[in-house]
Amino acid sequence: MIQATFQPLRHMSLAPHVQRSAAPGSLIDPSQWFALQVMGRRHETRDIVVFDLALADGATLPDFTAGAHLEVKVGGLIRHYSLCSSPEDRAHYRIAVQRETAGRGGSVLLCDTFGPGDTLEVRGPFNHFALQWSAAQPPLLLAGGIGVTPLLCMALELTAAGLDFELHFSGRSLEHMAFLPLLRSGVFGHRVHLYADDGRGVAPIDLPTLLGSGMPGRHLYVCGPGGMIDAADRIARAQGWVGDHIHFERFGAPAAQPPAAADSKACEAFEVEVASTGRRIPIAADQSIVHALAAVGVHIPMSCEVGVCGSCRTRVLAGVPDHRDLLLSPEEQAANTEFTPCCSRSKTPLLVLDL
């Protein structure tokens, strides 16, 4: 493994973020792939490596808001990593990568072989986990494990804006939890609360007590393991939280995605219409929509292929999707205005997509 020094960056600055729009604009098109250089790396924990990335010439990077992520090409794979630096810092991006030996290889390759001076091909930032808040009801941020990364960015943005919030962060043990020095530094006042499953030093998290009863107008943001997200969503709804005020982001695809449940209303074969051209493309029973469209030259960005990451999220103009994703909330799925064509299908003979 490459060993390298790590230089702290300016992302800890907490000047009011509302002024960042005055910074010079970036010449980078975030929708296209571009190269970033690794400026520094360090081990945040035994299994988590933090990378600081910048343009080689030091130019201004594209703007982003809390909750955003970068798409990163690693060994022919495309992976998503949340930005955990302050949105004020337009000179550097910071990501934290958990080395997953049981994963699909991207994190291992990135953690084991990339160091200062190396180049990564990236695209973005993109944001499917955007922060909303009401000044009257501070948002509740709930993090598990490496899922702290987008929520740390939210905490930085809210603190810079002088807005209140609560951040509750749980992990297997304190030794496995990233960014503890910053979270304990007092930068966020008394807004940060830590929990550990092993009960050593701090108590395990108690979701029913923490979530209490949902206050009108309050937003909940959850990022962490799938089991934690599912439990938080279920408990929050039972406690009276409004469904469209519950936001979550999964930081990885399930190790073994179960087959989608059979739906008697789902069409085995159907057509997709590209709204901009009126062209209709048949989708066979054994084809995904993104693959069928790609075969005729209509390309939709895609990464996870199981409806987790949001890369392929597409507007639906007509027809009823058969949602098979783990990304959209029940309310978003019921609205049928967006879907994930990497894994979802159709309940109607025709879907018209905003492409």
N, C-alpha and C positions, 0 to 999 in steps of 0.2 A: 504494500500500500504506500502511496506517496505521502510523505510527511512534509508539511509546509507550515509556515508561520501564518498567523491570522492578524490582520490589522482592523481594529474597530472602525466602523464607518459612521457617517453623520446621521444615520437614521434615528438615533436616540433624541435628536433635537425635537422639541415639542412646541415650536413656534406655531401660531394659529394656522391650521392647514387651509383655511379659507383663502389665504393669500397665494397659494401655490399656482393658481391660474395665471399669475403675472410672470411666471418663469418662461424663458424662451421656449417656443414650441419645438418638438422633436421632429426630425426629418424622417424618422423610421415609420413605416407603415406596419402597425401591429398585426394586420391580417396576413402578412407575408412572413416567410421565414427569414431570420437574420441572425448574425453571429454575435454572441456575447463571450467575453473572456472571463475566465475564473481569476478574480483578483485576490481572493483569500479563501481559506477553508479551515475549519477546526472541528474537533469532536465535541459536540454539545453534551452527549452522553456516550456510553459505550457503543450504542447502535445508531445514533443520530449524528449526521454530519451536516454542518452549516456551510453553505457556499455563498460568497458574495460575487456578483456578476456585474459587468459593466461593458460598455462599448470600448473597443481598443483605443479609440482616439479621444475618449473621455467626453464624447458628445452627450447631449441631453437625451434621456430615455423617454419612451411614451408615458403619458400620464396614466394613473390607475387609482382606483378607490379600494377601500378595505374590503376583503373577501375575494379579491382577484387572484388569478393563477396564471402561470406560464405553462405553455406546452413546450416540452423539451424532447428533442430527438436523442435517444441513447441506444447505440448499437442496432439501429433499424427499428427500434420501438419508439412509440410516442407516449410520454408520461406527463402527468399534470402535477405541478407543485405550487402550493399556495405561496403568495408573497407574504413574508412576515416582517418586512421593513416598513418604515413610515411612508405613506403616500407623498409626503413632502419631499422625499429624497429622489430627485430625478437623475442623479448621477450613478446610482447603484440599485440593484435589486438583490434581495436576500431570500434564499429558500433554505429549508431544512429537509433533509432526506433521511428517512429511516431505512436502514439496510435490512431488507427482507430476504432471508435465505430461502424461504419457502415461496417466494414470489415468482414473477415471470422473468427475472433477470435484470431489469432496468436499474433498480436501486443498487444492486450489488455491483454492477459495472460502473455506475456513477460514483459510488462511494469508494471503490477500490482502485480506480484508475485515473480519476480527474483531480488535478491540482492546479495551483497558480500558473498562469500562462497558457493553459489548455483552453480550447474553444468549444463552446456548446452552441448548437443550432436551436433557436427557440422561435416561438411565435406568441403574440399577445402583448400585454396582458388582456385576459378576458374575465368577465365577472358574471357568474351564475349564482352568487351568494351575496348579493349587494346588501349593505347595511341600511336599514330604515330605523327611525326612532321617533318617539314623541318626547318632547322636553318634559312633559308632565309625568311620563312613565318610562324611567330609564330601562334600556334593554337588558335582558338577562343573557349572558354568554356562558355556554356550557361546553367545556372541552374535555376530550378523553385522549390521552396519549399524544401521538403526533398531530392529532386534530386541533391542537392548540395553535397551530401556525396561522390560519386565517383569523382566529379570534384574537390573537396577539395584535395583529394588524388593526383590527377593529378597536381594540383597547387604546392603541397609539393614536388612532384618528379621533376617537371620542375625547381622549384626554387633551389632545391638541386644540380641540374645539371648545373645551371647557364644559363638556357635557357629562352627566353622571351615567354610571352603568355598574353592573356586577359581573365579575368573571369568576366562574367556579371551574377549577381544573383538577381532574382526577387521573391517576395513573396506577400502574401495577405497584410501583414503589417510588419514593422520591428520587432514587438513583436513575430511574428510567424516564424522568420528566424533564423536558427541555425548557430552557430559558428561566430557570428558577432564580438565578442571581438578579436578573432584570425584574422579574415579577415580585421579588422580595425587597427590591431596592428602595421602595417608597415613591417611585415615579408615579404609580397609580393610586397613591394614598392607601386607604383601607378597602379598596374595591376588589382585591384579589383574595380568593379563598382556595386553599389547597387540600386535597384528599388523596389517600393512598389505600389501595386494596389490601395491602399487607398489614395496615394498622400501625406500622412503626413510625412514630413521630407525629403523624396526623391520622385522623379517623377516616374510615371509608365514606364515600359519598352516600347520602340518603336522598334519593330522587323525590319520593313522595313529599317529604318535609320541605325540601328545597323548592320544589315547584309550587307548593301550596295551592292556592286558588288563583287562577289567571285574572289579573287586574285588567279592566277595560283599556284597550289601547296599547298594552305592553307587548313587546316583541321578544320572542325567544329564538336564540341562534344556537344550534347544536352541531358539533363536528367531532367525530371520533369513531370508534368501532361500530359496526352495524348493530350489534346487540344493544349497545348503549343508546344509539339513535332511536331504535325501535321502541325501547323502554321509555325514553324521555317523551317521544311523540305520544305513546299510548297513555302515559300517566298525565301529561299536560292536558290532553283532551278530556280525560276523566275529571281533571281538576278545574275545568272550565275555561281553559285557554282557547281563544278564537283560532280556528284552523288555519286561516290565512296569515296569522301572526306567528306561526311556528315555522321556522326555516331551518333546514339542515343540509349538510354537505357530507357525503361519504368520501373518504380519502383513498379508497381503493375498491376494486371489484371483489366480490366474494370469492373465496378460494374455489368453491364449487357451486356455481349458480344452478339452482334447481330448475327443471323444465317449467315453462309457463303453464299455468293451469289451463285445461281445455275450456274454451268458451264456445258454447253452441251458436252464439251470434257472430263469431269471427269468420271471415271469409278465408277459405284456403287459398284461393287465387283472386286477385283483384287488379285494378289499374291505379296508377298514380299519374296525375296531370301536373305538368310544370306550368304554373300560372303565367309566367312571362312569355311563353311560346305557345301554349295550348297543346303541346305534345303530350300524348298519353303513352305510358310505358307499362306493359304487363308485368305483374309480380307473381312469380310461380310460388307454389306452396312451400318449396324448399329453398326459396331465395329470401335474403333480407332486402329491404327497400334500398339501403345505401349501395349494396353490391349490384342490384339490378340497374340502378340509375348510373352507377359508375361505368357499367358495361356499354352504355350508350353515350358516354361523355358528359354526364351530369354528376359532378363530384360534390359531395357533402363532407365537410371535415369530420373525422371519426377517430376515436382512440380506443375506448374500453370495449366496445361492441356488446356490452351487457346493460346499457342504460343507466350508468352511474355517473359518468364524468360531465355530461352536458355538451360535449363538443358538437354533436350532430343536432342539437335541439332546433326544431324547425316549426314555423308557423303553419297551421292548418287552416285553409280558407273555406273548405267544404268537405263534407264526409265526416265519418266518426271513427277515430283511431281505436285500435285495440291496444291499450297501454300495457306494456310489459316491462317497464323501467323501474328502477329503484331511486329515481331522481325527483320526479314531480310529486307534489303533495296530492292527497286525495281531492282537494279542491281544484288544483290545477288540472288533474286528470279529468275531473267531471266537467270542467269548462270546455275541454276538447279544442282549445285554440292553439295548443302546442303539443308536440310529441317527440319521441326519440326514434328516428327511423332505423337506427342500427339494430334494434331488437323488436320494436313494436310493429303491429300489423294493422289491419283494417276490419271494421265491422260492417262496412258498406262496400259495394262493388267499386266505388271510386273515391279516392282521396285527392283533393286539389291542394297542392303545397305552394307556399310562397317562395318559389325558387325562380 
